[in-house]
Amino acid sequence: MTKALRYIHTAFAHPHLSLIDAAEFTGLSHPYLSRLFKEEMGKTFMEYVTELRIDKARELLGNPDVKVYEVAGAVGYMEYAYFVRVFKRVVGYSPSDYRKQLGLR
């Protein structure tokens, strides 16, 4: 599991990151890694990746010089609109509104 988490934390910004990639990196089958991940982490592989990406996006949004669309790309979202939807679902605000909450524009 440590190896899988290390892989996720280094590759989270890759738009096509998948459980299969992580399984190949760790030398485990993807069904086994999926089950192990859920048992040990209490969430699915993609739930973990999404949370990590949104956490990193929140950090980047703290810098007013970085555009929201740049943040989306930096955390692995190729489509800006999809990033906004996921961010709002997880955080409760759009990225722009999140910045306003921080007192940034």
Chimera marker file (.cmm) of the C-alpha trace (Angstrom):
<marker_set name="trace">
<marker id="1" x="0.000" y="0.000" z="0.000" r="1" g="1" b="0" radius="0.5"/>
<marker id="2" x="2.871" y="2.370" z="0.767" r="1" g="1" b="0" radius="0.5"/>
<marker id="3" x="4.203" y="1.915" z="-2.741" r="1" g="1" b="0" radius="0.5"/>
<marker id="4" x="0.764" y="2.581" z="-4.249" r="1" g="1" b="0" radius="0.5"/>
<marker id="5" x="0.330" y="5.764" z="-2.180" r="1" g="1" b="0" radius="0.5"/>
<marker id="6" x="3.785" y="6.983" z="-3.154" r="1" g="1" b="0" radius="0.5"/>
<marker id="7" x="2.897" y="6.404" z="-6.805" r="1" g="1" b="0" radius="0.5"/>
<marker id="8" x="-0.403" y="8.293" z="-6.462" r="1" g="1" b="0" radius="0.5"/>
<marker id="9" x="1.269" y="11.256" z="-4.777" r="1" g="1" b="0" radius="0.5"/>
<marker id="10" x="3.857" y="11.538" z="-7.540" r="1" g="1" b="0" radius="0.5"/>
<marker id="11" x="1.473" y="10.929" z="-10.469" r="1" g="1" b="0" radius="0.5"/>
<marker id="12" x="-1.777" y="12.595" z="-9.305" r="1" g="1" b="0" radius="0.5"/>
<marker id="13" x="-1.423" y="15.405" z="-11.860" r="1" g="1" b="0" radius="0.5"/>
<marker id="14" x="-1.390" y="12.980" z="-14.774" r="1" g="1" b="0" radius="0.5"/>
<marker id="15" x="-4.865" y="13.258" z="-16.342" r="1" g="1" b="0" radius="0.5"/>
<marker id="16" x="-5.076" y="9.558" z="-17.153" r="1" g="1" b="0" radius="0.5"/>
<marker id="17" x="-3.926" y="8.210" z="-13.786" r="1" g="1" b="0" radius="0.5"/>
<marker id="18" x="-5.694" y="4.925" z="-13.170" r="1" g="1" b="0" radius="0.5"/>
<marker id="19" x="-5.918" y="2.034" z="-10.778" r="1" g="1" b="0" radius="0.5"/>
<marker id="20" x="-4.374" y="-0.142" z="-13.486" r="1" g="1" b="0" radius="0.5"/>
<marker id="21" x="-1.311" y="2.146" z="-13.629" r="1" g="1" b="0" radius="0.5"/>
<marker id="22" x="-0.915" y="1.968" z="-9.862" r="1" g="1" b="0" radius="0.5"/>
<marker id="23" x="-1.367" y="-1.814" z="-9.896" r="1" g="1" b="0" radius="0.5"/>
<marker id="24" x="1.313" y="-2.222" z="-12.563" r="1" g="1" b="0" radius="0.5"/>
<marker id="25" x="3.663" y="0.011" z="-10.563" r="1" g="1" b="0" radius="0.5"/>
<marker id="26" x="3.144" y="-2.013" z="-7.397" r="1" g="1" b="0" radius="0.5"/>
<marker id="27" x="3.170" y="-5.415" z="-9.084" r="1" g="1" b="0" radius="0.5"/>
<marker id="28" x="-0.323" y="-6.241" z="-7.840" r="1" g="1" b="0" radius="0.5"/>
<marker id="29" x="-3.410" y="-7.135" z="-9.829" r="1" g="1" b="0" radius="0.5"/>
<marker id="30" x="-5.813" y="-4.231" z="-10.167" r="1" g="1" b="0" radius="0.5"/>
<marker id="31" x="-8.745" y="-6.102" z="-8.549" r="1" g="1" b="0" radius="0.5"/>
<marker id="32" x="-6.555" y="-6.947" z="-5.552" r="1" g="1" b="0" radius="0.5"/>
<marker id="33" x="-5.210" y="-3.396" z="-5.250" r="1" g="1" b="0" radius="0.5"/>
<marker id="34" x="-8.755" y="-2.032" z="-5.497" r="1" g="1" b="0" radius="0.5"/>
<marker id="35" x="-9.965" y="-4.252" z="-2.651" r="1" g="1" b="0" radius="0.5"/>
<marker id="36" x="-6.861" y="-3.612" z="-0.546" r="1" g="1" b="0" radius="0.5"/>
<marker id="37" x="-7.158" y="0.125" z="-1.102" r="1" g="1" b="0" radius="0.5"/>
<marker id="38" x="-10.796" y="0.187" z="-0.003" r="1" g="1" b="0" radius="0.5"/>
<marker id="39" x="-10.044" y="-1.933" z="3.084" r="1" g="1" b="0" radius="0.5"/>
<marker id="40" x="-7.012" y="0.045" z="4.206" r="1" g="1" b="0" radius="0.5"/>
<marker id="41" x="-7.955" y="3.573" z="3.183" r="1" g="1" b="0" radius="0.5"/>
<marker id="42" x="-11.731" y="3.418" z="3.668" r="1" g="1" b="0" radius="0.5"/>
<marker id="43" x="-12.350" y="4.853" z="0.202" r="1" g="1" b="0" radius="0.5"/>
<marker id="44" x="-11.923" y="3.831" z="-3.388" r="1" g="1" b="0" radius="0.5"/>
<marker id="45" x="-8.806" y="4.546" z="-5.392" r="1" g="1" b="0" radius="0.5"/>
<marker id="46" x="-10.544" y="7.282" z="-7.390" r="1" g="1" b="0" radius="0.5"/>
<marker id="47" x="-12.100" y="8.860" z="-4.300" r="1" g="1" b="0" radius="0.5"/>
<marker id="48" x="-8.604" y="9.124" z="-2.846" r="1" g="1" b="0" radius="0.5"/>
<marker id="49" x="-7.154" y="10.563" z="-6.066" r="1" g="1" b="0" radius="0.5"/>
<marker id="50" x="-9.991" y="13.090" z="-6.321" r="1" g="1" b="0" radius="0.5"/>
<marker id="51" x="-9.510" y="14.223" z="-2.720" r="1" g="1" b="0" radius="0.5"/>
<marker id="52" x="-5.766" y="14.569" z="-3.265" r="1" g="1" b="0" radius="0.5"/>
<marker id="53" x="-6.283" y="16.566" z="-6.458" r="1" g="1" b="0" radius="0.5"/>
<marker id="54" x="-8.784" y="18.893" z="-4.805" r="1" g="1" b="0" radius="0.5"/>
<marker id="55" x="-6.511" y="19.383" z="-1.777" r="1" g="1" b="0" radius="0.5"/>
<marker id="56" x="-3.679" y="20.370" z="-4.118" r="1" g="1" b="0" radius="0.5"/>
<marker id="57" x="-6.051" y="22.628" z="-6.057" r="1" g="1" b="0" radius="0.5"/>
<marker id="58" x="-7.028" y="24.396" z="-2.835" r="1" g="1" b="0" radius="0.5"/>
<marker id="59" x="-3.352" y="25.041" z="-2.125" r="1" g="1" b="0" radius="0.5"/>
<marker id="60" x="-2.779" y="26.430" z="-5.616" r="1" g="1" b="0" radius="0.5"/>
<marker id="61" x="-5.894" y="28.593" z="-5.471" r="1" g="1" b="0" radius="0.5"/>
<marker id="62" x="-4.307" y="30.375" z="-2.527" r="1" g="1" b="0" radius="0.5"/>
<marker id="63" x="-1.971" y="32.022" z="-5.033" r="1" g="1" b="0" radius="0.5"/>
<marker id="64" x="-3.930" y="34.794" z="-6.796" r="1" g="1" b="0" radius="0.5"/>
<marker id="65" x="-1.380" y="34.881" z="-9.641" r="1" g="1" b="0" radius="0.5"/>
<marker id="66" x="-2.392" y="31.404" z="-10.809" r="1" g="1" b="0" radius="0.5"/>
<marker id="67" x="-5.472" y="31.258" z="-13.042" r="1" g="1" b="0" radius="0.5"/>
<marker id="68" x="-8.192" y="28.766" z="-12.153" r="1" g="1" b="0" radius="0.5"/>
<marker id="69" x="-7.836" y="26.969" z="-15.487" r="1" g="1" b="0" radius="0.5"/>
<marker id="70" x="-4.095" y="26.603" z="-14.769" r="1" g="1" b="0" radius="0.5"/>
<marker id="71" x="-4.924" y="25.040" z="-11.419" r="1" g="1" b="0" radius="0.5"/>
<marker id="72" x="-7.255" y="22.572" z="-13.154" r="1" g="1" b="0" radius="0.5"/>
<marker id="73" x="-4.477" y="21.429" z="-15.481" r="1" g="1" b="0" radius="0.5"/>
<marker id="74" x="-1.882" y="21.321" z="-12.708" r="1" g="1" b="0" radius="0.5"/>
<marker id="75" x="-3.936" y="18.838" z="-10.701" r="1" g="1" b="0" radius="0.5"/>
<marker id="76" x="-4.841" y="16.521" z="-13.558" r="1" g="1" b="0" radius="0.5"/>
<marker id="77" x="-8.084" y="17.852" z="-15.012" r="1" g="1" b="0" radius="0.5"/>
<marker id="78" x="-8.011" y="18.359" z="-18.748" r="1" g="1" b="0" radius="0.5"/>
<marker id="79" x="-11.501" y="19.856" z="-18.880" r="1" g="1" b="0" radius="0.5"/>
<marker id="80" x="-12.017" y="23.065" z="-16.933" r="1" g="1" b="0" radius="0.5"/>
<marker id="81" x="-15.794" y="22.610" z="-16.598" r="1" g="1" b="0" radius="0.5"/>
<marker id="82" x="-15.354" y="19.122" z="-15.149" r="1" g="1" b="0" radius="0.5"/>
<marker id="83" x="-12.791" y="20.437" z="-12.663" r="1" g="1" b="0" radius="0.5"/>
<marker id="84" x="-15.236" y="23.131" z="-11.532" r="1" g="1" b="0" radius="0.5"/>
<marker id="85" x="-18.015" y="20.541" z="-11.042" r="1" g="1" b="0" radius="0.5"/>
<marker id="86" x="-15.780" y="18.183" z="-9.054" r="1" g="1" b="0" radius="0.5"/>
<marker id="87" x="-14.321" y="21.018" z="-6.972" r="1" g="1" b="0" radius="0.5"/>
<marker id="88" x="-17.787" y="22.326" z="-6.130" r="1" g="1" b="0" radius="0.5"/>
<marker id="89" x="-19.037" y="18.838" z="-5.231" r="1" g="1" b="0" radius="0.5"/>
<marker id="90" x="-16.095" y="18.240" z="-2.877" r="1" g="1" b="0" radius="0.5"/>
<marker id="91" x="-15.602" y="21.718" z="-1.384" r="1" g="1" b="0" radius="0.5"/>
<marker id="92" x="-19.093" y="23.177" z="-1.630" r="1" g="1" b="0" radius="0.5"/>
<marker id="93" x="-17.965" y="26.230" z="-3.606" r="1" g="1" b="0" radius="0.5"/>
<marker id="94" x="-16.762" y="26.828" z="-7.125" r="1" g="1" b="0" radius="0.5"/>
<marker id="95" x="-13.012" y="27.531" z="-7.377" r="1" g="1" b="0" radius="0.5"/>
<marker id="96" x="-13.733" y="31.226" z="-7.944" r="1" g="1" b="0" radius="0.5"/>
<marker id="97" x="-16.037" y="31.394" z="-4.927" r="1" g="1" b="0" radius="0.5"/>
<marker id="98" x="-13.437" y="29.515" z="-2.892" r="1" g="1" b="0" radius="0.5"/>
<marker id="99" x="-10.931" y="32.217" z="-3.730" r="1" g="1" b="0" radius="0.5"/>
<marker id="100" x="-13.416" y="34.867" z="-2.682" r="1" g="1" b="0" radius="0.5"/>
<marker id="101" x="-13.807" y="33.040" z="0.649" r="1" g="1" b="0" radius="0.5"/>
<marker id="102" x="-10.048" y="33.362" z="1.034" r="1" g="1" b="0" radius="0.5"/>
<marker id="103" x="-10.292" y="37.072" z="0.317" r="1" g="1" b="0" radius="0.5"/>
<marker id="104" x="-8.589" y="36.685" z="-3.074" r="1" g="1" b="0" radius="0.5"/>
<marker id="105" x="-9.801" y="37.495" z="-6.556" r="1" g="1" b="0" radius="0.5"/>
<link id1="1" id2="2" r="1" g="1" b="0" radius="0.2"/>
<link id1="2" id2="3" r="1" g="1" b="0" radius="0.2"/>
<link id1="3" id2="4" r="1" g="1" b="0" radius="0.2"/>
<link id1="4" id2="5" r="1" g="1" b="0" radius="0.2"/>
<link id1="5" id2="6" r="1" g="1" b="0" radius="0.2"/>
<link id1="6" id2="7" r="1" g="1" b="0" radius="0.2"/>
<link id1="7" id2="8" r="1" g="1" b="0" radius="0.2"/>
<link id1="8" id2="9" r="1" g="1" b="0" radius="0.2"/>
<link id1="9" id2="10" r="1" g="1" b="0" radius="0.2"/>
<link id1="10" id2="11" r="1" g="1" b="0" radius="0.2"/>
<link id1="11" id2="12" r="1" g="1" b="0" radius="0.2"/>
<link id1="12" id2="13" r="1" g="1" b="0" radius="0.2"/>
<link id1="13" id2="14" r="1" g="1" b="0" radius="0.2"/>
<link id1="14" id2="15" r="1" g="1" b="0" radius="0.2"/>
<link id1="15" id2="16" r="1" g="1" b="0" radius="0.2"/>
<link id1="16" id2="17" r="1" g="1" b="0" radius="0.2"/>
<link id1="17" id2="18" r="1" g="1" b="0" radius="0.2"/>
<link id1="18" id2="19" r="1" g="1" b="0" radius="0.2"/>
<link id1="19" id2="20" r="1" g="1" b="0" radius="0.2"/>
<link id1="20" id2="21" r="1" g="1" b="0" radius="0.2"/>
<link id1="21" id2="22" r="1" g="1" b="0" radius="0.2"/>
<link id1="22" id2="23" r="1" g="1" b="0" radius="0.2"/>
<link id1="23" id2="24" r="1" g="1" b="0" radius="0.2"/>
<link id1="24" id2="25" r="1" g="1" b="0" radius="0.2"/>
<link id1="25" id2="26" r="1" g="1" b="0" radius="0.2"/>
<link id1="26" id2="27" r="1" g="1" b="0" radius="0.2"/>
<link id1="27" id2="28" r="1" g="1" b="0" radius="0.2"/>
<link id1="28" id2="29" r="1" g="1" b="0" radius="0.2"/>
<link id1="29" id2="30" r="1" g="1" b="0" radius="0.2"/>
<link id1="30" id2="31" r="1" g="1" b="0" radius="0.2"/>
<link id1="31" id2="32" r="1" g="1" b="0" radius="0.2"/>
<link id1="32" id2="33" r="1" g="1" b="0" radius="0.2"/>
<link id1="33" id2="34" r="1" g="1" b="0" radius="0.2"/>
<link id1="34" id2="35" r="1" g="1" b="0" radius="0.2"/>
<link id1="35" id2="36" r="1" g="1" b="0" radius="0.2"/>
<link id1="36" id2="37" r="1" g="1" b="0" radius="0.2"/>
<link id1="37" id2="38" r="1" g="1" b="0" radius="0.2"/>
<link id1="38" id2="39" r="1" g="1" b="0" radius="0.2"/>
<link id1="39" id2="40" r="1" g="1" b="0" radius="0.2"/>
<link id1="40" id2="41" r="1" g="1" b="0" radius="0.2"/>
<link id1="41" id2="42" r="1" g="1" b="0" radius="0.2"/>
<link id1="42" id2="43" r="1" g="1" b="0" radius="0.2"/>
<link id1="43" id2="44" r="1" g="1" b="0" radius="0.2"/>
<link id1="44" id2="45" r="1" g="1" b="0" radius="0.2"/>
<link id1="45" id2="46" r="1" g="1" b="0" radius="0.2"/>
<link id1="46" id2="47" r="1" g="1" b="0" radius="0.2"/>
<link id1="47" id2="48" r="1" g="1" b="0" radius="0.2"/>
<link id1="48" id2="49" r="1" g="1" b="0" radius="0.2"/>
<link id1="49" id2="50" r="1" g="1" b="0" radius="0.2"/>
<link id1="50" id2="51" r="1" g="1" b="0" radius="0.2"/>
<link id1="51" id2="52" r="1" g="1" b="0" radius="0.2"/>
<link id1="52" id2="53" r="1" g="1" b="0" radius="0.2"/>
<link id1="53" id2="54" r="1" g="1" b="0" radius="0.2"/>
<link id1="54" id2="55" r="1" g="1" b="0" radius="0.2"/>
<link id1="55" id2="56" r="1" g="1" b="0" radius="0.2"/>
<link id1="56" id2="57" r="1" g="1" b="0" radius="0.2"/>
<link id1="57" id2="58" r="1" g="1" b="0" radius="0.2"/>
<link id1="58" id2="59" r="1" g="1" b="0" radius="0.2"/>
<link id1="59" id2="60" r="1" g="1" b="0" radius="0.2"/>
<link id1="60" id2="61" r="1" g="1" b="0" radius="0.2"/>
<link id1="61" id2="62" r="1" g="1" b="0" radius="0.2"/>
<link id1="62" id2="63" r="1" g="1" b="0" radius="0.2"/>
<link id1="63" id2="64" r="1" g="1" b="0" radius="0.2"/>
<link id1="64" id2="65" r="1" g="1" b="0" radius="0.2"/>
<link id1="65" id2="66" r="1" g="1" b="0" radius="0.2"/>
<link id1="66" id2="67" r="1" g="1" b="0" radius="0.2"/>
<link id1="67" id2="68" r="1" g="1" b="0" radius="0.2"/>
<link id1="68" id2="69" r="1" g="1" b="0" radius="0.2"/>
<link id1="69" id2="70" r="1" g="1" b="0" radius="0.2"/>
<link id1="70" id2="71" r="1" g="1" b="0" radius="0.2"/>
<link id1="71" id2="72" r="1" g="1" b="0" radius="0.2"/>
<link id1="72" id2="73" r="1" g="1" b="0" radius="0.2"/>
<link id1="73" id2="74" r="1" g="1" b="0" radius="0.2"/>
<link id1="74" id2="75" r="1" g="1" b="0" radius="0.2"/>
<link id1="75" id2="76" r="1" g="1" b="0" radius="0.2"/>
<link id1="76" id2="77" r="1" g="1" b="0" radius="0.2"/>
<link id1="77" id2="78" r="1" g="1" b="0" radius="0.2"/>
<link id1="78" id2="79" r="1" g="1" b="0" radius="0.2"/>
<link id1="79" id2="80" r="1" g="1" b="0" radius="0.2"/>
<link id1="80" id2="81" r="1" g="1" b="0" radius="0.2"/>
<link id1="81" id2="82" r="1" g="1" b="0" radius="0.2"/>
<link id1="82" id2="83" r="1" g="1" b="0" radius="0.2"/>
<link id1="83" id2="84" r="1" g="1" b="0" radius="0.2"/>
<link id1="84" id2="85" r="1" g="1" b="0" radius="0.2"/>
<link id1="85" id2="86" r="1" g="1" b="0" radius="0.2"/>
<link id1="86" id2="87" r="1" g="1" b="0" radius="0.2"/>
<link id1="87" id2="88" r="1" g="1" b="0" radius="0.2"/>
<link id1="88" id2="89" r="1" g="1" b="0" radius="0.2"/>
<link id1="89" id2="90" r="1" g="1" b="0" radius="0.2"/>
<link id1="90" id2="91" r="1" g="1" b="0" radius="0.2"/>
<link id1="91" id2="92" r="1" g="1" b="0" radius="0.2"/>
<link id1="92" id2="93" r="1" g="1" b="0" radius="0.2"/>
<link id1="93" id2="94" r="1" g="1" b="0" radius="0.2"/>
<link id1="94" id2="95" r="1" g="1" b="0" radius="0.2"/>
<link id1="95" id2="96" r="1" g="1" b="0" radius="0.2"/>
<link id1="96" id2="97" r="1" g="1" b="0" radius="0.2"/>
<link id1="97" id2="98" r="1" g="1" b="0" radius="0.2"/>
<link id1="98" id2="99" r="1" g="1" b="0" radius="0.2"/>
<link id1="99" id2="100" r="1" g="1" b="0" radius="0.2"/>
<link id1="100" id2="101" r="1" g="1" b="0" radius="0.2"/>
<link id1="101" id2="102" r="1" g="1" b="0" radius="0.2"/>
<link id1="102" id2="103" r="1" g="1" b="0" radius="0.2"/>
<link id1="103" id2="104" r="1" g="1" b="0" radius="0.2"/>
<link id1="104" id2="105" r="1" g="1" b="0" radius="0.2"/>
</marker_set>
